């Protein structure tokens, strides 16, 4: 069971400074967040899919394929029935505008998930903590933010382990169909969360033993210098919000009647 999505590979994205990666992620996030129409969001998703091989993120995409499929599809279904914007129907009344808006929201969520997978596949959690600290964030706050990155893969692996254990004890085949899978997933919730609480308690004890609460300036083993390539990445990332703002300026990117 791993506590990180980081993949130790040699690639162009692995060599980029963590601060430059955080800036690029923030720029992409702002660009996609400001758009609604799926045709405006598709180019950003395509760029992320092209960047996935450069990040060697294939194993993590396969590992998190359930989240990458279920969350965007869920957004499409929900907004198809609940969209009430310009040209939309009432509640529980599917409409074409609702489907288009839901498709845009699904692609938006997919891009956010891909952004996080690419970032965590190419950057160690310790490097992110150091980057947040260099930005002026208190060490405890930065550590708490990066701690969430560790818990997500733990939850995914823990869920898979509990499901496998239940299948072995019942000597049954894997459930088929959506309803059968949902019935099989419900008994997993309690063991997963109880295990998470147990790990949180153990982590708190381990941090206290290692002097986490002691005062003083923090130092890091993984430190990088900001170079010309990193500056070029920052400048290239500015094209993402600039493009989205240009699309909005010409009236493209938002849902209209």
Long-range contacts (C-beta under 8 A, 24 or more apart in sequence): 1-154, 1-157, 1-158, 1-161, 2-153, 2-157, 3-150, 3-153, 3-154, 4-120, 4-124, 4-125, 4-149, 4-150, 4-153, 5-60, 5-63, 5-117, 5-120, 5-121, 5-149, 5-152, 5-153, 6-120, 6-121, 6-122, 6-123, 6-124, 6-125, 7-55, 7-56, 7-57, 7-59, 7-60, 7-121, 7-122, 9-56, 11-54, 11-55, 11-56, 11-122, 12-54, 13-51, 13-54, 13-55, 13-118, 13-122, 14-55, 14-56, 14-122, 14-123, 15-229, 16-122, 16-229, 16-230, 16-233, 17-131, 17-224, 17-225, 17-226, 17-227, 17-230, 17-233, 18-123, 18-127, 18-128, 18-130, 18-131, 18-224, 19-131, 19-134, 19-135, 19-226, 19-230, 20-226, 20-230, 20-231, 20-233, 20-234, 20-237, 21-119, 21-122, 21-123, 21-233, 22-119, 22-128, 22-131, 22-135, 23-233, 23-234, 23-237, 24-233, 24-234, 24-236, 24-237, 24-240, 25-115, 25-116, 25-119, 27-237, 27-238, 27-240, 27-241, 28-111, 28-115, 28-237, 28-240, 29-112, 29-115, 30-240, 30-241, 30-244, 31-240, 31-241, 31-243, 31-244, 32-108, 32-111, 32-112, 32-240, 32-244, 33-108, 34-241, 34-244, 34-245, 34-248, 34-253, 35-104, 35-108, 35-244, 35-247, 35-248, 35-253, 35-254, 36-101, 36-104, 36-105, 36-253, 36-254, 36-255, 37-100, 37-104, 37-252, 37-253, 37-254, 37-255, 38-100, 38-103, 38-104, 38-107, 40-104, 40-244, 40-247, 40-252, 40-253, 41-104, 41-107, 41-108, 41-111, 42-107, 43-243, 44-111, 44-240, 45-107, 45-110, 45-111, 45-114, 48-111, 48-114, 48-115, 48-118, 49-114, 51-118, 52-114, 52-117, 52-118, 55-118, 55-121, 55-122, 56-121, 56-122, 57-117, 57-118, 57-121, 57-122, 60-117, 60-120, 60-121, 61-117, 63-153, 63-156, 64-113, 64-117, 64-156, 67-113, 67-156, 68-110, 68-113, 68-114, 68-117, 71-106, 71-109, 71-110, 71-113, 72-106, 72-107, 72-109, 72-110, 72-113, 73-106, 74-106, 75-102, 75-105, 75-106, 75-108, 75-109, 76-102, 76-103, 76-105, 76-106, 77-102, 78-102, 79-105, 85-255, 86-255, 86-256, 86-257, 87-257, 97-255, 97-257, 100-255, 101-255, 104-255, 120-149, 124-222, 125-149, 125-150, 126-220, 126-221, 126-222, 127-222, 127-224, 129-220, 130-220, 130-222, 130-223, 133-218, 133-220, 139-218, 143-212, 151-196, 154-196, 154-199, 155-192, 155-196, 158-191, 158-192, 158-195, 158-196, 159-188, 159-192, 162-188, 162-191, 162-192, 163-188
